[in-house]
């Protein structure tokens, strides 16, 4: 569950007007070109590349994006305002304000040759525009949401699509949802899958009915069933496919540690099944291991399936185990095969050239599960997803990896903003990194991936965006959503797309909303 205020997207910020050139300011070796909606901007002073950020004279960019600008002489602060956003940026300061919230900058605004320079990406994205930097051509392409130079993006209102009502059991909580065929909506409420069509709703399936299928794995205990955490849910050819995590647990089992009883923790299992004509069918069951733990112990917290589990261990607080595991996001092949990432046991032994074995303490791969149940490994790597590339910071959002296989090319969209492509016949890998606002406020982390009719969509703390030729394009930035009248903090659990509208689900009110463009 993403605990963010209505998709807390820290989009970026804007602007200024007066006073002092910071140290380390460097002009680009080649002139930098800036295009807004296809038109090249003209500047009286050239853009500057500093600390990895492009800074430009403020007046042309504000005018191109349709922002109103004012100058506070007393505080040397520029205030830029659009319909949805107010940004304050003080000359020489590394902190700006967006709608009253402090946001760190990679480079502060400054004055040079009587021109006030502002961070280009910061300004543009704060006004709802998408930014693409071409390092080879030293050019910046900016696309505003309206596509015509107006900086304000279209607003969206929340239209209630389905309220699940108050929970009927202790373990009820909206884990996620999907819009299936014929506008049937399926929502996972605790361990129950509910269906709604034409205003009528019913319990479509309960995981209690899956227990007999799991008995041979020892996963049929009621507490284990209640520990289920949804990863993905999709309908295809009359079948509802469900993937997630199960935590091996027994009610009230205890473990004594230094004369203190704590909840006993077991192992986590990856699980995929489908429901057809009301009957469950197992597709994939495999044990995984959580690697986040204090002092190398193999105990992990659980409270028999409560949605938010917290265990204090000395100075450590352990959170819901599902936060540390790879999400089983899957895509379909035309023949019905599933393409799935998997996380295997903690120790995996790999043969060395010339004999002997090496140990990988964690092991990941992407597999193809054929319709007959055969499992084919497509690619693999040791340790965390970060190890598949030569360098990078490793974010916990790696767990959101989504694999897509087309024409022999496997593409991994990893949550940390990297796209890996591998030619399966040759093993050649290439990487694309999505642009970020800065290292503290990443703009395009690929969380909650959604694959809809060959196109990808992502929901993160900044909004809903898609990819065009592996380059991000923001579709619905958070500031464009109108939460007027909401008397609570909205926690976004999941989202979906029916080809026309996006939908989001709110944990607090157990409600699914349709995002409708404002009139």
C-alpha positions in Angstrom: 0.0 0.0 0.0 1.4 3.4 -1.0 0.8 5.8 1.8 0.8 9.0 -0.1 -1.6 11.9 -0.1 -3.6 11.4 -3.2 -0.6 10.2 -5.1 1.9 12.4 -3.4 3.8 13.2 -6.5 6.5 15.7 -5.7 6.6 16.9 -9.2 9.1 19.7 -9.1 9.3 23.3 -8.5 9.8 26.8 -9.9 11.7 29.9 -10.2 13.3 33.0 -9.3 14.8 36.3 -9.8 17.9 37.9 -8.4 21.3 37.7 -6.8 24.5 35.7 -6.8 26.2 33.2 -9.0 27.1 29.9 -7.1 30.5 28.4 -7.3 31.0 25.6 -9.9 28.8 27.2 -12.6 29.9 25.8 -16.0 28.7 26.6 -19.5 28.1 23.6 -21.8 30.8 22.9 -24.3 28.1 23.0 -27.0 25.1 25.3 -27.2 22.1 23.9 -25.5 18.8 24.0 -27.4 15.4 24.0 -25.7 12.2 23.1 -27.5 8.7 23.5 -26.0 5.9 21.7 -27.9 8.1 21.6 -31.0 9.1 25.3 -31.0 12.7 26.3 -30.2 13.0 29.0 -27.5 15.1 32.0 -28.0 17.2 33.2 -25.0 19.1 36.5 -24.6 21.6 34.6 -22.5 22.6 31.0 -23.3 21.4 28.0 -21.1 24.0 26.7 -18.7 24.8 23.1 -17.6 25.6 23.0 -13.9 25.7 20.1 -11.4 24.0 17.9 -14.0 21.1 20.3 -14.4 20.3 22.7 -17.2 19.5 26.2 -16.1 17.9 28.8 -18.4 16.9 32.5 -18.2 13.5 32.4 -16.5 11.3 34.8 -18.6 11.2 32.8 -21.9 10.5 29.5 -20.2 7.7 30.9 -18.0 6.1 32.6 -20.9 6.2 29.4 -23.0 4.6 27.4 -20.2 1.9 30.0 -19.4 2.9 30.8 -15.8 2.3 34.1 -14.1 5.5 35.4 -12.4 6.0 38.0 -9.6 9.1 39.2 -7.8 9.5 39.8 -4.0 12.3 42.4 -3.7 12.6 42.0 0.1 13.3 38.3 0.0 14.9 38.0 -3.5 12.2 35.4 -4.3 10.4 34.7 -7.5 6.9 33.4 -7.2 5.4 31.5 -10.2 1.8 30.4 -10.3 -0.3 28.3 -12.5 -3.9 27.2 -12.0 -2.9 24.3 -9.8 0.6 25.2 -8.5 2.4 28.0 -6.6 6.2 27.8 -6.5 8.6 30.0 -4.6 12.3 30.0 -5.3 14.8 32.3 -3.6 18.1 33.3 -5.3 21.0 31.2 -3.9 18.8 28.8 -1.9 19.0 25.1 -2.4 15.5 24.7 -1.1 12.4 25.8 -3.0 8.7 25.6 -2.1 5.9 24.0 -4.1 2.5 24.7 -2.6 4.2 25.4 0.7 6.2 22.2 0.7 10.0 22.3 0.9 11.8 20.6 -2.0 15.6 20.2 -2.5 17.3 21.4 -5.6 20.4 20.2 -7.4 21.2 23.8 -8.4 19.8 27.0 -6.9 18.7 29.9 -9.0 21.2 32.7 -9.6 21.7 35.9 -11.6 24.3 36.2 -14.4 24.7 39.1 -16.8 21.4 40.6 -15.5 19.5 37.3 -16.3 17.9 35.2 -13.6 18.6 31.5 -14.2 16.3 28.8 -13.0 16.5 24.9 -13.1 14.8 24.0 -16.4 13.5 20.5 -15.5 12.3 21.7 -12.0 10.4 24.6 -13.5 8.8 22.6 -16.4 7.7 19.6 -14.5 6.3 21.7 -11.7 4.0 23.3 -14.3 2.9 19.9 -15.5 5.2 19.4 -18.5 7.3 16.4 -19.5 11.0 16.9 -20.0 13.5 14.9 -22.1 17.2 15.5 -22.2 19.3 14.4 -25.2 22.9 14.3 -24.0 24.3 13.6 -27.5 22.6 16.6 -29.1 22.7 18.9 -26.0 19.0 19.5 -26.4 16.0 19.6 -24.1 12.5 18.7 -25.3 9.5 19.9 -23.2 6.0 18.8 -23.8 3.2 20.6 -21.9 0.1 18.6 -21.0 -2.1 20.7 -23.3 0.4 20.4 -26.1 0.0 24.1 -27.0 2.4 25.9 -24.6 -0.2 26.3 -21.8 1.5 25.2 -18.6 -1.6 24.1 -16.8 -2.6 20.5 -17.2 -6.2 19.3 -17.5 -7.8 18.8 -14.2 -9.4 15.6 -13.0 -12.2 15.0 -10.6 -12.9 11.8 -8.6 -16.1 10.0 -9.5 -17.0 7.2 -7.2 -17.2 4.0 -9.1 -17.5 1.4 -6.3 -17.6 1.6 -2.5 -16.9 -1.7 -0.8 -18.6 -0.5 2.4 -17.4 -1.3 5.9 -15.3 -4.4 6.5 -17.3 -7.5 7.4 -14.2 -9.4 8.8 -11.1 -8.4 10.8 -8.9 -9.1 7.8 -10.8 -7.1 5.2 -8.9 -4.4 3.4 -8.8 -3.4 -0.2 -5.6 -4.9 -1.6 -6.1 -4.1 -5.3 -8.5 -4.3 -8.2 -8.8 -4.9 -11.9 -11.3 -4.0 -14.6 -12.1 -7.2 -16.5 -14.2 -8.0 -19.6 -17.6 -6.4 -20.1 -16.8 -3.8 -17.4 -16.8 -6.3 -14.6 -14.6 -4.9 -11.7 -12.9 -7.3 -9.4 -11.5 -6.1 -6.0 -9.5 -8.1 -3.5 -10.9 -7.4 -0.1 -8.7 -9.2 2.5 -8.9 -12.8 1.2 -12.1 -12.3 -0.6 -12.4 -11.4 -4.3 -15.5 -9.4 -4.9 -17.0 -8.7 -8.3 -19.3 -5.9 -9.4 -21.2 -5.4 -12.7 -24.2 -3.3 -13.6 -24.4 -2.0 -10.0 -24.6 -5.5 -8.6 -21.8 -7.0 -6.4 -21.1 -10.4 -5.0 -18.2 -12.5 -3.5 -16.6 -14.0 -6.5 -14.1 -16.2 -4.6 -12.5 -16.7 -1.2 -9.0 -17.8 -0.7 -10.3 -20.2 2.0 -11.5 -22.3 -1.0 -7.9 -22.4 -2.2 -6.6 -24.1 1.0 -7.2 -27.7 -0.2 -5.0 -27.0 -3.2 -2.2 -25.7 -0.9 -2.3 -28.6 1.6 0.6 -30.5 -0.1 2.8 -27.4 0.4 1.8 -27.0 4.0 0.2 -23.6 3.2 -3.4 -24.4 4.1 -3.4 -23.1 7.7 -6.0 -20.3 8.1 -3.3 -17.8 9.4 -1.2 -18.5 6.3 -4.2 -18.0 4.0 -5.0 -14.7 5.8 -1.4 -13.5 5.2 -1.9 -13.3 1.4 -0.6 -10.2 -0.3 -1.8 -9.4 -3.8 0.7 -8.6 -6.5 -1.3 -8.7 -9.7 -4.8 -9.6 -10.9 -5.9 -9.8 -14.5 -8.8 -11.4 -16.4 -8.1 -13.3 -19.7 -10.3 -15.6 -21.7 -12.8 -16.1 -19.0 -10.2 -16.8 -16.3 -9.2 -14.4 -13.5 -5.4 -14.8 -12.8 -4.1 -13.8 -9.4 -0.6 -13.6 -8.1 0.8 -12.7 -4.7 2.7 -13.8 -1.6 1.8 -16.2 1.1 3.5 -16.2 4.5 3.9 -19.6 6.2 2.4 -18.9 9.6 0.5 -20.6 12.4 -1.9 -18.8 14.6 -0.4 -17.6 17.9 2.9 -19.6 17.4 5.6 -18.0 19.5 9.4 -17.9 19.5 11.4 -17.3 22.7 14.3 -14.9 22.3 16.2 -13.6 25.4 13.2 -14.5 27.6 10.9 -12.5 25.4 8.2 -14.2 23.4 7.8 -12.8 19.9 5.7 -14.0 16.9 7.4 -16.8 15.1 8.2 -16.1 11.5 8.3 -18.6 8.7 9.0 -18.5 5.0 7.3 -16.6 2.2 5.9 -18.2 -0.9 5.3 -16.9 -4.4 1.8 -17.9 -5.6 -0.1 -17.7 -8.9 -3.5 -19.3 -9.6 -6.5 -18.7 -11.8 -10.2 -19.0 -11.2 -12.5 -20.5 -13.8 -16.2 -21.3 -13.4 -15.7 -20.6 -9.7 -12.9 -23.2 -9.3 -9.2 -22.4 -8.4 -6.3 -23.8 -10.4 -2.7 -23.5 -9.2 -0.2 -22.3 -11.8 2.9 -21.7 -9.7 4.0 -22.1 -6.1 7.6 -21.5 -5.0 9.3 -20.5 -1.8 11.1 -17.1 -1.5 13.2 -15.6 1.2 13.1 -12.1 2.7 16.6 -10.6 2.9 15.7 -7.7 5.1 16.4 -8.8 8.7 18.5 -7.7 11.8 21.6 -9.5 12.8 21.2 -12.1 10.0 18.4 -13.9 11.8 15.8 -15.7 9.6 12.8 -14.7 11.7 10.3 -12.3 10.2 7.2 -10.6 11.6 3.6 -11.4 11.0 0.4 -10.9 12.9 -1.5 -13.7 11.2 -2.4 -11.6 8.2 -3.1 -8.1 9.4 -2.6 -5.6 6.6 0.1 -3.6 8.4 2.4 -5.7 10.5 5.1 -4.1 12.7 7.4 -5.9 15.1 9.9 -4.1 17.3 13.2 -6.0 17.8 15.5 -4.0 20.0 16.1 -0.9 18.0 14.7 -2.4 14.8 11.2 -2.1 13.5 10.3 -4.7 10.9 7.5 -3.9 8.5 5.2 -5.9 6.4 7.3 -8.7 4.8 5.7 -8.1 1.4 7.5 -4.8 1.1 10.8 -6.5 0.8 9.9 -9.1 -1.8 9.7 -9.1 -5.6 6.2 -8.5 -6.8 4.9 -11.2 -9.2 3.8 -8.8 -11.9 3.1 -10.8 -15.0 2.3 -10.4 -18.7 0.7 -12.8 -21.2 2.0 -14.2 -24.4 -0.5 -14.9 -27.3 -0.6 -18.6 -26.5 -1.6 -17.9 -22.9 1.9 -18.3 -21.4 2.8 -16.2 -18.4 6.0 -14.1 -18.3 6.9 -13.8 -14.6 9.8 -12.6 -12.5 10.7 -14.8 -9.5 12.7 -14.6 -6.4 14.3 -17.9 -5.3 15.9 -19.2 -2.1 18.4 -17.2 -0.2 21.3 -19.4 -1.2 21.7 -20.5 -4.8 24.7 -22.5 -6.0 26.1 -21.7 -9.4 28.8 -23.7 -11.2 32.1 -22.1 -11.8 34.2 -22.4 -15.0 36.8 -25.1 -14.4 34.8 -26.7 -11.6 33.5 -25.9 -8.2 30.6 -23.7 -7.2 29.9 -20.2 -6.1 27.1 -19.1 -3.8 24.6 -16.3 -4.6 22.8 -15.2 -1.4 19.8 -14.2 -3.5 18.8 -15.3 -7.0 16.3 -13.8 -9.4 15.1 -14.8 -12.8 12.4 -14.3 -15.4 10.4 -17.4 -16.4 7.9 -18.4 -18.9 5.1 -20.6 -17.6 3.6 -22.5 -20.5 -0.1 -23.4 -20.7 0.8 -27.0 -19.8 2.6 -25.9 -16.7 6.2 -26.2 -18.0 8.5 -23.6 -16.6 11.2 -22.2 -18.9 13.9 -19.9 -17.5 14.5 -16.9 -19.8 17.2 -15.1 -18.0 18.7 -14.9 -14.5 20.9 -12.9 -12.2 22.3 -13.1 -8.7 21.7 -10.8 -5.8 19.4 -7.8 -6.2 18.0 -6.5 -9.4 20.7 -3.7 -9.2 23.3 -6.3 -10.0 22.1 -6.8 -13.6 23.7 -3.5 -14.5 27.3 -2.3 -13.9 26.4 0.5 -11.5 23.4 2.1 -9.9 21.7 2.9 -6.7 19.5 0.1 -5.5 16.0 1.2 -4.5 13.4 -1.0 -2.8 11.2 -0.2 -5.7 13.1 -2.9 -7.6 10.3 -5.2 -6.4 8.0 -3.6 -9.0 9.8 -5.2 -11.9 7.6 -6.1 -14.9 8.7 -8.4 -17.7 7.5 -8.2 -21.3 8.6 -10.6 -24.1 8.2 -9.7 -27.8 9.9 -11.2 -30.8 12.7 -12.7 -28.8 13.4 -9.6 -26.9 12.8 -9.6 -23.1 12.3 -6.2 -21.6 12.4 -5.6 -17.8 10.8 -2.4 -16.5 12.4 -2.1 -13.0 10.9 0.0 -10.3 14.1 2.0 -9.9 13.7 3.7 -13.2 15.9 1.4 -15.4 14.7 -0.5 -18.5 16.8 -3.5 -19.4 16.4 -5.2 -22.8 17.9 -8.6 -23.5 18.1 -10.4 -26.8 17.4 -13.9 -25.7 19.2 -15.5 -28.6 22.5 -13.7 -27.9 22.2 -12.7 -24.3 23.1 -9.1 -25.2 21.8 -6.6 -22.7 21.2 -2.8 -23.0 20.0 -0.3 -20.4 17.9 2.8 -20.5 17.7 5.1 -17.5 14.6 7.3 -17.1 15.3 10.9 -16.2 14.9 12.0 -12.6 14.2 15.4 -11.0 17.1 14.8 -8.7 18.5 12.0 -6.5 16.1 13.0 -3.7 12.9 13.5 -5.7 13.0 10.9 -8.5 10.3 11.7 -11.0 9.8 8.5 -12.9 10.2 5.6 -10.6 8.3 2.8 -12.4 6.0 1.7 -9.5 2.8 -0.3 -9.9 3.4 -1.2 -13.6 0.3 -1.8 -15.7 0.4 -3.4 -19.1 -2.7 -2.7 -21.1 -3.1 -3.7 -24.8 0.6 -3.5 -25.5 1.1 -0.2 -23.7 2.7 0.5 -20.3 1.4 2.7 -17.5 2.9 3.5 -14.1 1.6 5.0 -10.9 4.1 6.5 -8.5 4.2 9.4 -5.9 4.1 12.0 -8.7 1.3 10.7 -10.9 0.4 8.4 -13.7 2.7 8.3 -16.7 3.4 6.2 -19.8 6.4 5.5 -22.0 6.8 6.5 -25.6 9.8 4.8 -27.2 11.2 4.2 -23.6 10.8 7.9 -22.7 8.4 8.9 -20.0 5.4 11.1 -20.7 3.3 12.3 -17.7 -0.4 11.7 -18.2 -1.9 12.8 -14.9 0.3 14.7 -12.5 -0.9 14.7 -8.9 -1.6 18.5 -8.8 -4.2 18.1 -11.6 -6.4 15.8 -9.5 -9.1 17.7 -7.6 -9.5 16.3 -4.1 -11.9 19.1 -3.0 -14.4 17.8 -0.4 -12.3 14.8 0.7 -12.2 15.0 4.5 -9.5 12.4 4.9 -6.0 11.6 3.7 -6.3 9.4 0.6 -4.0 6.3 0.4 -3.7 5.0 -3.1 -3.5 1.2 -3.1 -3.8 0.4 -6.8 -4.9 1.7 -10.2 -6.2 0.4 -13.5 -7.1 1.6 -17.0 -10.1 0.5 -19.1 -8.8 2.1 -22.3 -10.7 5.4 -21.7 -10.4 6.3 -18.0 -8.0 5.6 -15.2 -9.2 4.3 -11.8 -7.6 4.5 -8.4 -8.5 2.8 -5.1 -8.5 4.5 -1.7 -7.5 2.4 1.3 -9.1 4.7 3.8 -12.6 4.7 2.4 -12.4 1.3 0.7 -13.5 3.1 -2.5 -12.6 2.8 -6.2 -12.7 6.2 -8.0 -12.8 7.0 -11.7 -10.6 9.9 -12.8 -12.8 12.1 -15.0 -11.5 15.2 -16.9 -13.0 18.3 -15.4 -15.4 20.3 -17.5 
